[in-house]
Amino acid sequence: MKSFLTITLLLMSLSAKASNIDIDRAALIVELKERIAKNYVDVSKVVCINNSLSKLSPEVYSPLSDEKFISLITKTLEKHDAHFSFQEKPDQTSKQPAKESWFSRLSRSNSGFNSVENLTGGVGYINFWGFDSVNDKSRERVTAVMQLLSDSQAIIIDLRNNGGGSAEMVQLISSYFLEGKVHLNTFYSRPSDSKVEFWTFDKVPTIFKQDVPVYILTSKKTFSAAEEFAYNFKHLKTRNLNRRKNQRQCKPLAMVRSRCISSSSRSDFNGN
């Protein structure tokens, strides 16, 4: 089982006073290290992560603007885990419009589906850039996608530019490929010492049976829930596992009853 953890630390706005800025930033780093030590799920990595933060001296971060300081912290953390996010707490009194959320973008963008096609040779192709929240509208969209490709003899799921999103949408889409109620993954919360299990939805019809090969394309941009989707399929013991190496190094996300291809173009599957 692999744990996917996103830690977003919303800290107080950084002080603009030059005389206090070193103290404020040092305090932020201390608080950040404390939160990581308390909450980060992979305890074995905590010391290494916090040591990296400890190496950031005032000589390094004093000359930096707030924006560059935030970037420095983020890059330091992402060397250990790309799911870290370090952000400045928004100013609640600001009249500037709030940044549009990931799920709001997905909702107004056809739930992230860029392209759904029936290709030559009975191959169905799905390209989407995010896993939308599960609601009536997104369910209808997913149903339409699956029905359009229901006669496909093989399926390509293109996650090369997929930035992730909802774990429930992972469940929903997976349900069209896996019969019955199948355990996909378990999320562990260290602060509460609790686990949440994710299963396929047994009431969703399995349109693509075992004999329909599934090819999943991934890249370095495949992230979060998209990683989970790929990881889940890889580690299911109910399917045969095929792997294919490509020109670029493929993440260890080779799929159950599929192949992990990180840089192939769609033409590879059109016979062109």
C-alpha positions in Angstrom: 0.0 0.0 0.0 1.3 3.4 -0.9 0.3 6.6 1.1 -0.3 9.8 -0.9 -0.1 12.8 1.4 -0.7 16.4 0.7 0.3 18.8 3.5 -0.8 22.4 2.8 0.4 24.8 5.5 -1.5 28.1 5.5 0.7 30.3 7.7 0.2 33.9 8.8 1.2 36.6 6.3 4.9 37.3 6.3 6.1 40.5 8.0 7.2 43.3 5.7 9.4 44.9 8.4 13.1 44.4 7.6 14.0 44.4 11.3 11.7 41.5 12.1 11.8 39.5 8.9 14.6 37.1 10.0 12.9 36.4 13.3 9.5 35.9 11.6 10.9 33.6 9.0 12.9 31.6 11.5 9.8 31.1 13.5 7.9 30.0 10.5 10.5 27.3 9.7 10.4 26.1 13.3 6.6 25.9 13.2 6.8 24.1 9.9 9.2 21.5 11.3 7.0 20.9 14.3 4.0 20.3 12.1 5.9 17.9 9.9 7.2 16.0 12.9 3.7 15.7 14.2 1.7 15.0 11.0 3.8 13.6 8.2 2.8 10.0 7.6 6.2 8.6 6.7 7.9 8.9 10.1 11.2 7.6 8.7 11.6 10.6 6.5 10.8 13.3 9.1 14.4 13.8 10.3 15.8 14.1 6.7 13.0 16.6 5.8 13.5 18.7 8.8 17.3 18.7 8.4 16.9 20.2 5.0 14.8 23.0 6.5 17.4 23.5 9.3 20.1 24.2 6.7 18.2 27.2 5.5 20.0 30.0 7.3 19.1 33.7 7.5 22.0 34.4 5.2 20.1 32.5 2.5 16.6 33.7 3.0 17.0 37.3 4.4 17.6 38.9 1.0 14.5 37.2 -0.6 11.1 38.7 -1.2 8.2 36.9 0.4 7.3 35.3 -2.9 10.9 33.9 -3.3 11.0 32.8 0.3 7.8 30.8 -0.1 9.3 29.3 -3.3 12.5 28.4 -1.5 10.6 26.5 1.2 8.4 24.8 -1.3 11.3 23.6 -3.4 13.1 22.3 -0.3 10.1 20.3 0.7 9.3 19.0 -2.8 12.7 17.4 -3.0 11.4 14.9 -0.4 7.7 14.8 -1.4 6.1 16.6 -4.3 2.8 16.6 -2.5 4.0 19.3 -0.1 2.6 22.8 -0.5 3.8 25.9 1.5 1.6 28.9 1.0 1.0 32.3 2.5 -2.3 32.7 4.2 -4.7 34.8 2.1 -5.5 38.3 3.4 -9.2 38.0 4.4 -9.6 41.8 4.1 -8.3 42.0 0.6 -10.9 42.9 -2.1 -9.0 41.0 -4.8 -11.0 38.1 -6.2 -10.1 34.8 -4.7 -8.2 32.3 -6.9 -10.5 29.8 -8.6 -10.3 26.4 -7.0 -9.2 23.2 -8.8 -12.7 21.7 -8.6 -14.4 24.8 -9.8 -12.2 24.8 -12.9 -13.0 21.1 -13.4 -16.7 21.7 -13.0 -16.9 24.4 -15.6 -14.5 22.5 -18.0 -16.5 19.3 -18.7 -15.0 17.7 -15.5 -11.6 17.8 -17.1 -12.3 15.7 -20.1 -10.3 17.1 -23.0 -10.8 14.4 -25.6 -12.9 11.2 -25.9 -12.6 9.4 -29.2 -13.1 6.1 -30.9 -9.9 5.5 -32.8 -9.1 3.2 -35.7 -9.1 -0.5 -34.8 -11.8 -0.3 -32.1 -9.5 1.6 -29.6 -11.2 4.0 -27.2 -9.2 7.0 -26.1 -9.8 9.2 -22.9 -7.8 12.2 -22.2 -8.6 14.3 -19.0 -6.6 16.7 -16.9 -8.2 16.2 -13.5 -10.5 14.1 -11.3 -13.6 16.2 -10.6 -15.7 16.0 -7.5 -18.4 13.4 -7.7 -21.9 15.0 -8.1 -24.9 14.6 -10.4 -23.3 16.6 -13.2 -19.9 14.9 -13.1 -21.6 11.4 -12.9 -23.5 12.2 -16.1 -20.3 13.3 -17.8 -18.5 10.1 -16.8 -21.4 8.0 -17.8 -21.5 9.6 -21.2 -17.8 9.0 -21.7 -18.0 5.3 -20.8 -21.1 4.8 -23.0 -19.4 6.4 -26.0 -16.5 3.9 -25.7 -18.6 0.9 -24.6 -17.9 -1.1 -27.8 -14.1 -0.5 -27.7 -11.8 -3.5 -27.9 -9.1 -1.7 -26.0 -8.9 1.5 -24.0 -6.2 4.2 -23.7 -6.5 6.4 -20.6 -4.2 9.4 -21.0 -3.1 10.8 -17.6 0.1 12.5 -18.9 -1.2 16.0 -17.9 -3.5 15.0 -15.2 -3.0 16.9 -11.9 -5.3 14.8 -9.8 -8.3 15.8 -7.7 -11.1 13.7 -6.0 -10.5 10.2 -4.6 -14.2 9.5 -5.1 -13.8 10.1 -8.8 -11.0 7.6 -8.8 -13.5 5.2 -7.3 -16.2 6.0 -9.9 -14.0 5.7 -13.0 -12.3 2.5 -11.7 -15.7 0.9 -11.2 -16.3 0.8 -14.9 -13.3 -1.5 -15.3 -13.4 -3.7 -12.2 -16.3 -6.1 -11.5 -17.9 -6.2 -8.1 -16.8 -4.3 -5.0 -13.0 -4.1 -5.3 -10.7 -2.5 -2.7 -8.6 0.2 -4.3 -6.6 1.9 -1.6 -6.5 2.9 2.0 -5.6 6.4 3.2 -4.0 6.7 6.6 -4.1 9.8 8.8 -1.3 10.0 11.3 -2.8 12.7 13.6 -6.0 10.7 14.1 -4.4 7.3 13.7 -7.3 6.4 11.4 -7.7 4.7 8.1 -10.2 5.3 5.3 -10.8 2.6 2.7 -11.7 3.2 -0.9 -13.6 0.6 -2.9 -15.2 0.5 -6.3 -18.9 1.2 -6.4 -20.7 -2.1 -6.9 -23.8 -0.5 -8.3 -21.8 1.0 -11.3 -22.0 -1.2 -14.3 -18.6 -2.8 -15.3 -18.6 -1.8 -19.0 -15.0 -2.9 -19.7 -14.5 -6.5 -18.7 -11.3 -8.4 -18.0 -10.7 -9.2 -21.7 -10.6 -5.5 -22.7 -6.9 -4.4 -22.5 -6.3 -1.0 -20.8 -3.3 1.2 -21.6 -2.6 4.1 -19.2 -0.2 6.9 -20.3 1.7 8.7 -17.5 4.4 11.4 -17.3 6.1 13.5 -14.7 3.0 15.7 -14.7 0.8 12.8 -13.6 0.0 13.8 -10.0 -1.9 13.1 -6.8 -5.2 11.3 -7.6 -4.0 10.4 -11.0 -1.0 8.7 -9.4 -3.3 6.9 -7.1 -5.5 5.7 -10.0 -2.4 4.3 -11.7 -1.0 2.9 -8.5 -4.3 1.2 -7.5 -4.5 -0.7 -10.8 -0.8 -1.7 -10.7 -1.2 -3.4 -7.3 -4.5 -5.2 -7.7 -3.8 -8.9 -7.5 -6.8 -9.9 -9.7 -5.2 -9.0 -13.0 -2.1 -10.0 -15.0 0.6 -7.4 -15.1 2.3 -6.3 -18.3 5.1 -3.7 -18.5 6.7 -1.9 -21.4 9.7 0.3 -21.3 9.7 3.4 -23.4 12.2 6.1 -24.6 11.8 8.0 -21.3 12.0 6.4 -17.9 8.5 5.4 -16.8 7.4 5.9 -13.3 6.8 2.7 -11.4 3.1 2.8 -12.4 2.9 -0.1 -14.9 -0.7 -1.1 -14.9 -2.5 -4.3 -14.2 -3.7 -5.7 -17.5 -2.1 -2.8 -19.2 1.2 -1.1 -20.0 2.7 2.1 -18.5 3.9 4.3 -21.3 5.2 7.7 -20.3 6.0 9.4 -23.6 4.2 7.6 -26.4 2.0 9.7 -28.7 -1.4 8.6 -29.7 -0.2 7.8 -33.2 1.5 4.8 -31.6 -1.9 3.3 -31.2 -3.3 4.3 -34.6 -0.8 2.3 -36.6 0.8 5.4 -38.0 
